[in-house]
């Protein structure tokens, strides 16, 4: 339930605007609302962290606005709460008017939803399911540099699930489209909310089946098989991609050392 912030309110503050986050001194603000100049601003409590409330505020502070990626090295629970806040802020900002009849929307009092009082349509935050897969070939792992990540990082393959396909079909399709190889022995590992922009990463490991690497230049800059002890620059710890790589490396070490 949204209400104006009072001067004695305290906790963690997710101040977000257009998928950006207020990060004074590079950190998620914590403390008293008055000290942070947030008194009177509409806010919602979206959870708790370390027994303290976590507040969501839709506001552009202009200075010190950054990306939730800057919190990736924080505790995973805090990172996920910040990601949730950014996604909810964008949902509320983009659903002020009904997409069916154009009338003004209002917040639901019982769930994360926006309601239209005119045509009674109900909208929920959208989540885009994605697959991400680590592919092993004997003592090597397939790693690729993506066109959207021009920072030298090599990671595993990933992509969005399309309408009408299973997660397993999405893995097979994305791997074939991006690298021209086939996989087998697909196994589910874990999942991770990923607020870039509103994704849910579903993680798998698989074994190489057949084919030679031929990259899709629209998606990848480079791809290759890397021995477990000769890896390039990897994604940061805390990401599901890094976990898949580390799990695969551990399996290789157990078998080849």
C-alpha positions in Angstrom: 0.0 0.0 0.0 1.5 3.4 -1.0 1.6 6.2 1.5 3.6 9.3 2.2 6.9 8.7 4.0 7.0 10.1 7.5 10.1 11.6 9.2 10.5 8.7 11.6 10.4 6.0 8.9 13.6 4.2 8.4 15.1 1.2 6.6 16.5 0.5 3.2 15.5 2.7 0.3 15.1 1.7 -3.3 14.7 5.0 -5.1 14.2 4.2 -8.8 13.4 5.9 -12.0 13.4 4.5 -15.6 15.2 1.3 -14.4 17.9 3.4 -12.6 18.6 3.3 -8.9 19.7 6.0 -6.5 23.1 4.8 -5.2 24.7 7.6 -3.1 28.4 6.7 -2.6 27.8 3.6 -4.7 25.6 1.9 -2.1 21.9 1.3 -1.5 20.8 4.0 1.0 19.9 3.0 4.5 18.7 5.1 7.4 16.2 7.6 8.5 13.9 9.2 5.9 14.4 12.7 7.2 18.2 12.3 6.9 17.8 11.1 3.3 15.4 13.9 2.4 12.5 11.5 1.6 9.8 12.8 4.0 6.5 13.3 2.2 7.4 11.2 -0.8 5.0 8.4 -1.7 6.5 5.0 -1.0 5.6 1.3 -0.7 7.1 -1.3 1.6 8.2 -4.2 -0.7 9.9 -6.5 1.8 12.4 -6.7 4.7 16.2 -7.0 4.8 18.1 -7.7 8.0 14.8 -7.2 10.0 14.5 -3.7 8.5 11.8 -2.5 6.0 12.7 -2.1 2.4 10.9 0.9 0.8 10.2 1.5 -2.9 10.1 5.1 -4.0 9.4 6.2 -7.6 11.6 9.3 -7.9 14.5 10.6 -10.1 17.2 12.0 -7.8 19.1 13.1 -10.9 22.5 12.7 -9.2 24.1 9.4 -8.2 21.6 7.3 -10.2 23.1 4.0 -11.3 22.4 0.5 -12.3 21.3 -2.4 -10.0 24.3 -4.2 -11.6 26.5 -2.2 -9.1 25.0 -4.2 -6.3 25.8 -7.6 -7.8 28.7 -8.1 -5.4 26.4 -7.5 -2.4 24.5 -10.3 -0.7 22.2 -12.1 -3.1 19.1 -11.4 -1.1 19.8 -7.6 -1.1 20.6 -7.7 -4.8 17.3 -9.5 -5.6 15.3 -7.1 -3.5 16.9 -4.1 -5.3 16.1 -5.8 -8.6 12.5 -6.4 -7.5 12.2 -2.8 -6.6 13.5 -1.5 -9.9 11.1 -3.8 -11.8 8.1 -2.8 -9.8 9.0 0.9 -10.2 9.1 0.5 -13.9 5.8 -1.5 -13.9 4.0 1.2 -12.0 5.5 4.0 -14.2 4.5 2.2 -17.4 1.0 1.3 -16.4 -0.5 4.6 -15.4 -3.1 4.2 -18.2 -5.1 1.1 -19.3 -3.8 -0.4 -22.6 -7.4 -1.5 -23.5 -9.5 1.7 -22.9 -6.9 4.4 -22.1 -8.4 5.3 -18.7 -6.3 6.0 -15.6 -5.2 3.0 -13.6 -4.9 2.6 -9.8 -2.9 0.3 -7.5 -4.4 -2.9 -6.2 -4.7 -3.0 -2.4 -4.1 -6.7 -2.1 -1.4 -7.6 -4.7 1.2 -6.3 -7.1 -1.2 -5.2 -9.8 -2.7 -2.2 -11.5 -6.5 -2.0 -12.0 -8.7 -0.1 -14.4 -11.8 1.3 -12.8 -13.4 1.7 -16.2 -13.1 -1.6 -18.0 -11.9 -3.6 -14.9 -8.8 -4.9 -16.7 -6.1 -6.1 -14.3 -2.4 -5.9 -15.1 0.5 -7.8 -13.4 4.3 -7.2 -13.7 5.5 -9.2 -16.7 8.4 -11.7 -16.3 10.3 -13.0 -19.4 11.5 -16.6 -18.9 15.0 -17.2 -20.1 17.3 -20.2 -20.4 21.0 -20.3 -19.7 23.1 -23.4 -20.2 26.7 -24.5 -19.6 27.8 -27.1 -22.2 30.6 -29.5 -21.5 32.7 -31.4 -23.9 35.1 -33.8 -22.0 37.4 -31.4 -20.1 36.2 -28.2 -21.9 33.3 -25.8 -21.6 31.7 -23.8 -24.3 32.1 -20.0 -23.6 31.2 -17.1 -25.7 31.5 -13.3 -25.8 28.2 -11.7 -26.5 27.7 -8.7 -28.7 25.8 -6.9 -25.8 28.8 -7.4 -23.4 31.8 -5.6 -24.9 33.9 -5.9 -21.8 35.9 -9.0 -22.7 33.8 -11.3 -20.5 33.1 -14.8 -21.8 30.1 -16.6 -20.5 27.7 -19.4 -21.2 24.9 -19.3 -23.8 21.5 -17.9 -22.9 18.3 -16.7 -24.6 14.6 -15.9 -24.2 11.9 -18.6 -24.3 9.6 -18.2 -27.2 5.8 -18.6 -27.2 4.7 -22.2 -27.4 8.0 -23.9 -26.5 9.2 -25.7 -23.5 12.4 -24.8 -21.6 14.1 -27.8 -23.1 13.1 -26.8 -26.6 14.3 -23.3 -25.9 17.8 -24.6 -24.9 18.1 -26.7 -28.0 17.0 -23.8 -30.3 19.1 -21.1 -28.7 22.3 -23.3 -28.7 21.7 -24.2 -32.3 21.0 -20.6 -33.4 24.0 -19.1 -31.6 26.6 -21.8 -32.0 25.3 -24.4 -34.5 25.9 -27.3 -32.2 23.6 -29.9 -30.6 23.4 -30.9 -27.0 22.3 -33.9 -25.0 21.7 -34.9 -21.3 20.1 -31.6 -20.3 19.8 -31.2 -16.5 18.1 -28.4 -14.5 20.4 -26.7 -12.0 18.7 -23.6 -10.5 16.9 -20.3 -11.3 17.6 -16.6 -10.6 15.5 -13.5 -10.9 17.4 -11.2 -13.3 16.2 -7.6 -13.5 17.7 -6.8 -16.9 15.1 -5.9 -17.6 12.4 -8.3 -16.2 13.8 -11.8 -16.6 13.8 -15.1 -14.8 16.9 -17.1 -15.7 16.4 -20.9 -15.7 19.8 -22.6 -15.6 20.8 -25.9 -17.1 23.9 -27.9 -17.8 24.3 -30.1 -20.8 26.8 -32.3 -22.7 28.0 -31.7 -26.2 26.4 -34.0 -28.8 27.5 -33.0 -32.3 28.4 -30.2 -34.7 31.1 -27.6 -35.1 30.9 -24.1 -33.7 29.6 -21.5 -36.1 28.6 -18.4 -34.3 25.6 -16.1 -35.1 27.4 -12.7 -35.5 24.3 -10.9 -34.5 24.5 -12.5 -31.0 28.1 -13.5 -30.5 31.5 -11.9 -31.1 33.4 -15.1 -30.4 32.9 -18.6 -29.0 35.1 -21.6 -28.3 35.9 -24.6 -26.2 38.0 -23.7 -23.1 39.8 -26.3 -20.9 38.6 -26.0 -17.3 42.0 -24.7 -16.1 42.5 -22.3 -19.0 39.5 -20.0 -18.8 39.1 -16.4 -20.1 37.6 -13.5 -18.2 34.4 -14.8 -16.5 31.1 -13.2 -15.3 31.2 -11.9 -11.7 30.5 -14.1 -8.7 26.9 -14.2 -7.6 25.5 -14.6 -11.2 23.9 -17.8 -12.2 26.3 -17.9 -15.2 29.3 -17.9 -12.9 27.7 -20.7 -10.8 27.2 -22.9 -13.9 30.8 -22.3 -15.0 32.2 -23.1 -11.5 30.0 -26.2 -11.2 31.3 -27.5 -14.6 34.9 -26.7 -13.7 34.5 -28.7 -10.4 33.2 -31.7 -12.3 36.1 -31.5 -14.7 38.6 -31.3 -11.9 37.1 -34.3 -10.2 37.5 -36.3 -13.4 40.8 -35.1 -14.9 43.0 -34.3 -11.8 
